[in-house]
Amino acid sequence: MYGNYSLEERQMTGMAEHMCTPILHNYWNPRVDRQTAKSILTECFKILFSRHARTTDRVQFCQITEEGVAFEEQVSLGIKWDYARSQNKASEHYTY
């Protein structure tokens, strides 16, 4: 049989492991309620999107229970990108 075996309560790879591990260490515990867990994950996704903004800022959560899988509607992370400096072209900042 192929697969992974892990004793951790959470599993992350790549940039998520490097950027979200501190957030989870500070705010996660096994007794956290569902809304707090969503807030923690939303903060992780905001950081990951800000680092790698080549996709949409929308996420969709789901809850997996013994009864099945319940999907929620997609939500926007509310990332702000309309800073005045970021709207200027890079070549406008430099003189050649």
GIVENHU-V833979 format. One record per pair of residues at least 24 apart in sequence whose ideal C-beta (glycine too) atoms are under 6 Angstrom apart, sorted by the first residue. I is the first residue (numbers start at 0). J is the second residue. D is the distance in Angstrom with one decimal. If there is no record, write none. Layout:
((I;J;D) (I;J;D))
This chain:
((18;46;5.3) (19;43;4.1) (44;76;5.9) (45;76;5.1) (48;78;5.9))
